[in-house]
């Protein structure tokens, strides 16, 4: 059952749906625990639009995501904005300014 789906009206079907969801959540937590046991660098950011991991990872492990000028140059403006937001930097660029250059400078400490 997805979050936005209604639970079945039949009590037996509802219980089964909830038990299935519980099993799935337990499995997810076991996989998270296994990643934690492997260490912080075992985590990988996902590409889900609704997920916060890609933005949170640099906040938790800044040295793992420190980017050189070359690394930053390879990123899209959207990725540079996300990195700025994740690091608590201003991600807004004034109209007429070069977005790539401005965001790269902020991320490089310039």
N, C-alpha and C positions, 0 to 999 in steps of 0.2 A: 504494500500500500504506500503510495507516494504521500508526501506531506499535504498536498492539496486535494487528495482524494477523500471522499467520505468513507467512514468505516461501514462495513456491511451491517444491514439491519438485523440479520439473523445472529443470535448470540453465539452459536457455535462457529459460524464463519468469522464473526468479529474476534472471538478468542484466538482462532487460528491465525488471523491477520496480525494480531498483536504479538502472538508468540513468534511468528516469523520475523517480525520487526525486531523483537527482543534478541533473537538469535543473531540477526544481522548486526545489531549494535554491539553485542558481545564480541562477535568476530572482528569488527572494526577496532574495538578497544584492545583486543589481543594483538592485532597487527600494529597498532600505535605503540603498545608496550614493547613489542619486539624491536621496533625502530628506536625507541628510547634506550633500550638496553644495548643497542649497537653503537650508540653515541650520536651526538648532535649532527655530525656531518653526513649521517646516513639519510637524513630527510631530504626530499626533493620537492620542489615547488610544482604544483599542478597547473593545468591551463583552464580550470573551470572559472568562468567569469564571476560567479557568485562567491568563490572561495577567497579567503583572506591570506592564505599561506604565502603566496608570492609577495605580498606586501609585508607580512609579519616577519618572515625569515631574516631580512637584513636588520631588523630591529633587535632580534634575539641573537643573531650570529653575524655581527657586522664584518668581522674579519673574513668570514667565508664568502662574502659577497663584495668585498672591496674591489673596486674596478679600476683598472688603469685607463689611461687616455685611450689606448687602442680598444679596450673592451667597451668603453662607453661609445666610441665612434661606430662600433658595429651594431649598437642598439637603435631601435626605432625611437621616434620622439615619444610615442605612447609609452614605451618601456622606460625611457628616461623620466617621464612624468611620474610613473609608478614608483620608480626608485626614489625620486625626490620626496613624494608623499610618505613612503615607507621610512625614510630617514628624517622625517619632520622638517623637510625643506620646502620652501615655496615652489609649487609646481606651475604657477600661473606666469605666463610670459606676456608682457605688454605687446599690444598690436604694433607691428612694424619691426619688432626685434627678431633676431634669428633664434627660433625656439631651440634648435639643436645646440647652438653655441652657448646660449644662456643656461640651459639645463645642465649641460656638460660642465660648465664653469662652476655651477652651484655644487654639483656632485664631486667635483675635484677640489673643492674648498677654496675656489677662486672667486 
